[in-house]
């Protein structure tokens, strides 16, 4: 094989050393630029990510604020509702009380009237009974009994 | 007289020259080394000419190879290996470009020559020894004594470790050389079949499609081999450097 010819060793190795030395220097010179670009890209991406993170946390803060104000508004509304309910209930209770009192007064007066009517009826019943007794006695005996006697008899 | 399959590996002295008694003739191998050099230079320079945050295609390719090499070095050597990134990068990209350029028609495959691959392997071997002694002094010999080796087995183990260490330049150089040479010979052999069948004429000429299809498939395989061998060479260099830098087993 031509590869194993010892006469081709030296020219190849000499040229290889020269070429590879230059290549190494080229690579050494080129790589820092590559690293710089990669680094700056990483920096830009990192900064963008940080910015996005900041915007996200700001949005989260706004949401928290909004939720807090919503909660306070809700609480205030609930309090107002409770107050209104209580006021209405108190008013209703007061009105009920006055109506109750009115009713009681009416009932009492009515009862009094009933009582009076009954007493009157009672009284008139006695006079009617006395009269009837007097009549009956007069018819039976032919004489008019003493009204006092009749009253005592009826009352008994 | 060389066989036609091996003709492609022949060195032609295009400009014979001698310096200090050494033969430094400009050969076809030298020419393709220079073409590889220019190719790499163009790739790196044009790729990074307008280095932008949002990379173009070439810039992406340069950055990808850089990231690949840095990843390989980080994985195999660690932080201490960062200084060797330019060397590994240069090694990888030189072998990669030389392998792929060698596959072009009428091209010469620089890496199909054992002297070239052996020069690389020997340099890496000496570099490993130099770095090992510079970093660890005589403790570098601990590389041949794995920890927790039973004393009885010690002579045997040390012998085995020593042989495996000393055979590194040979295996490293032969692997690349043999892969490239075998691939190029295979392509040449099947190409020869196509010509022979074509000259036979008639039905044989129609059969010539078979070695042609084979060559197309082989070419794809050789492209893969070109990339894989460049990767293996760079990877093994990282592994060997790691042994010298971190004295690990």
Interface residues (C-beta under 8 A of the other chain):
Chain A: X1 X2 X3 X4 X5 X7 X8 X9 X10 X11 X12 X13 X14 X15 X16 X17 X19 X20 X22 X23 X24 X26 X27 X28 X30 X31 X33 X34 X35 X36 X37 X38 X40 X41 X44
Chain B: X2 X6 X9 X10 X11 X13 X22 X23 X24 X25 X26 X27 X29 X30 X33 X34 X36 X37 X40 X41 X44 X45 X48 X51 X52 X53 X55 X59 X62 X63 X66 X67 X85 X86 X87 X89 X90 X93 X94 X110 X112 X113 X114 X115 X116 X119 X120 X177 X181
